Each structure stands twice: as structure tokens, then as C-alpha cells.
Amino acid sequence: MTKKYPIEDWEFVDDIENDFNEWFHGDYGTYSFRSEAFYTDCEIGDVKTRQDMLKKWIYASFYEAYQRGRYAKLETEVENDNK
């Protein structure tokens, strides 16, 4: 399966770093934070497994940021249309 990435149709928002930190340090289940899970995966002894996990983290963080950006843009457009 080929993954599709946004190459041209994206833009950054002013609060991107704050939004990322909110997501990264947010809840990740009932008793932990997402950042704790990430740091635990960084300590995996097997190099190949650790590389695979970190690639998944990079993809997940990019995808989440992209989706949040799209949602925020749509939300702004709807608010503007309702004025």
C-alpha cells in the first residue's frame, strides 16, 4: 500500500509548536502520557525494532499535525461562513 503525503497542499499555523507539545505530552491511555511511551520506545535495545518504532512515531506525529491543521482550517472556514 502506498502512503500519500501532502506535498504542496499544506500550510503552517502560528501555534504549531504549542499544538505539537499539547499532543506529544497529552494523555496516552489512562495512566500515561504520549511522551512517556515515546521515550520508552527510544530505549528499545534491538536496533531494528527501535528504528521501526521511531519511524512509526515520526509518521504518527506528522499525520496528527496534518490532520489537526486541516481540521482547524475547516473550522475557521465554517466560522467565517456563519458570520
C-alpha positions as CSV (number, residue, x, y, z in Angstrom):
1,M,0.0,0.0,0.0
2,T,1.4,3.4,-1.0
3,K,1.0,6.1,1.6
4,K,0.1,9.5,0.3
5,Y,1.8,12.6,1.8
6,P,0.7,16.2,1.4
7,I,3.5,17.8,-0.7
8,E,2.0,21.0,-1.8
9,D,-1.4,21.4,-0.1
10,W,-0.4,22.4,3.4
11,E,0.5,25.4,5.5
12,F,1.8,26.1,9.0
13,V,-0.2,27.8,11.7
14,D,1.3,30.2,14.2
15,D,0.8,27.9,17.2
16,I,2.3,24.8,15.6
17,E,4.9,24.2,18.3
18,N,2.3,24.6,21.1
19,D,-0.1,22.3,19.3
20,F,2.6,19.7,18.9
21,N,3.6,19.9,22.6
22,E,0.0,19.6,23.6
23,W,-0.4,16.4,21.5
24,F,3.1,14.9,22.4
25,H,2.7,15.4,26.2
26,G,-1.0,14.6,26.2
27,D,-2.8,11.6,27.6
28,Y,-1.9,8.2,26.1
29,G,-4.2,5.9,27.9
30,T,-5.5,6.1,31.4
31,Y,-2.2,6.2,33.3
32,S,0.5,7.6,31.0
33,F,1.4,10.4,28.6
34,R,2.3,10.0,24.9
35,S,5.8,11.4,25.5
36,E,6.5,8.7,28.1
37,A,5.6,6.0,25.6
38,F,7.9,7.7,23.0
39,Y,10.8,7.8,25.4
40,T,10.3,4.2,26.4
41,D,10.4,3.2,22.7
42,C,13.7,5.2,22.3
43,E,15.2,2.8,24.9
44,I,14.4,-0.4,23.0
45,G,17.7,-2.4,22.8
46,D,17.2,-4.1,19.4
47,V,18.3,-1.6,16.8
48,K,15.9,-2.7,14.1
49,T,12.9,-2.7,16.4
50,R,13.8,0.7,17.8
51,Q,14.2,2.1,14.2
52,D,10.9,0.7,13.2
53,M,9.2,2.2,16.3
54,L,10.7,5.6,15.8
55,K,9.7,5.7,12.1
56,K,6.1,4.9,13.3
57,W,6.4,7.8,15.8
58,I,7.6,10.2,13.2
59,Y,4.8,9.2,10.8
60,A,2.1,9.4,13.6
61,S,3.3,12.9,14.7
62,F,3.3,14.2,11.1
63,Y,-0.1,12.7,10.3
64,E,-1.6,14.0,13.5
65,A,-0.3,17.5,12.9
66,Y,-1.5,17.5,9.3
67,Q,-5.0,16.3,10.4
68,R,-5.2,18.9,13.2
69,G,-4.1,21.6,10.7
70,R,-6.8,20.6,8.2
71,Y,-9.5,20.5,10.9
72,A,-8.5,23.9,12.3
73,K,-8.6,25.4,8.8
74,L,-12.0,23.8,8.1
75,E,-13.3,25.0,11.5
76,T,-12.2,28.6,10.7
77,E,-13.8,28.4,7.2
78,V,-17.1,27.3,8.8
79,E,-17.0,30.0,11.4
80,N,-16.4,32.6,8.7
81,D,-19.2,31.3,6.6
82,N,-21.6,31.5,9.5
83,K,-20.9,35.2,10.1
